[in-house]
Amino acid sequence: NTVAGGAGWPAGPMDPFADTLQRLRETFSSGRTRPAEFRATQLKGLGRFLQENKQLLQEALAQDLHKSTFESQVSEISISQSEINLALRNLRAWMKDEKVSKNLATQLDSAFIRKEPFGLVLIIAPWNYPVNLTLMPLVGALAAGNCVVLKPSEISKSTEKVLAEVLPRYLDQSCFAVVLGGPEETGQLLEHKFDHIFFTGSPRVGKIVMTAAAKHLTPVTLELGGKNPCYVDDNCDPQTVANRVAWFRYFNTGQTCVAPDYILCSPETQARLLPALQSAITRFYGDDPRASPDLGRIINHKHFQRLRGLLSCGRVAIGGQSDDSDRYIAPTVLVDVQETEPVMQEEIFGPILPILNVRGLDEAIDFINRREKPLALYAFSNNSQVVKRVLAQTSSGGFCGNDGFMHMTLSSLPFGGVGASGMGNYHGKFSFDTFSHHRTCLLRSPGLEKIYAIRYPPHSPRNLRV
Ligand code: NAD
């Protein structure tokens, strides 16, 4: 069954989605989702879903990714709850017409931007933060007054089940549906016309989604991935850098779109960083990381095999152990890595951190700029001028100086990629705006025709002075 939460909506024999989509469209046309009260009710329902099913979600995340309770709480549940609370607090302010400045010809008029819901929007989510990356965009879509089709990842199976079976009970099913499936079903779904598509996933599938959307001229937000560089300057405290880099590289077992993908530093800094990284890894995960409750597992066998293949690049300096019986890969650091090796060709998305050597900042900046624009970029230095130079001379979706991760915890900052790492952004009010059409509105007086008549032909040189 490809449609969850759609009880009473029989699927057609040829197209399992048609009836559901038509139902949602009818709801949108009826205007039901537009009032602030309705939107707030949906958001409160979403909040109740999180509160009442916290344990269920934590169990599902543990089954899918061996996520620790701490990680589930911080990076999946609390962050989604904060997003809901923010939207509830600001909903009416965000919905207000935005007055704009006027020119001479419109001085007497009313000019404003109205934030209108698009209509029927599709959200497609990945498996690595299967609650967060499903609910965060959903908050924006519902706050903006849309009807929503949600397609969770079929790979994080336990979480998908909770989202399909439990979440719809907390939302108005006339405006919301969960659709299940992998590439084939999603491909079928994408043949339908939506008014906006919000996709989080790989650049490869991002292209498939955008191609399908183009057939209907549907606007897309693409939250993609890539290789996030992390420059470490000679002028740094190696232990502080190692703590921060190790924490975020191995958080969620490295399966994080904004994790530092590789380090660029001089051979001297590498020599100082290696013992510091080893010390951080041992402190975080113990002498046997496999026994640590804080280290997760690789999502499935396919990704495990892919990552195990990458362990043969360069030379293993830390970790390197793996066991396919429980898809375990130790927190690993690789050195002597060549730019041409597989580990530098694809997004790693696992607990493997290659270090590449550069001779100074200029070479690091060149290295970064030769590649696709990343989703995130990190620079560590005690010298703020170095951090500012990396920021000024590169481009990326987001940037964080002297840490990883933290920039995306601020809902006052937009989160999104640039170039190959994506287009559009969300979080906080940016989500509301992403899921709203910004309608240009000018209301004029039906009178005052004598003044306005100046623009009509026949034109004389006198008119041109206006
Ligand atoms: P993915 O692209 O394989 O899958 C994402 C979604 O697309 C899933 O729901 C999946 O069912 C669907 N899908 C897969 N193949 C499809 C096809 N052929 N046609 C239509 N739909 C299809 O990504 P993933 O493996 O789930 O997630 C990992 C990727 O996501 C990484 O590249 C990572 O960087 C990226 N990511 C980005 C962000 C971000 O916020 N920018 C966040 C998390 C993950």
Residues whose N, C-alpha, C, O or C-beta is under 5 A from the ligand:
A	BS01	NAD	I124 A125 P126 W127 K151 P152 S153 E154 G181 G182 P183 T186 G187 T200 G201 S202 P203 V205 I208 E223 L224 G225 G226 C257 S421
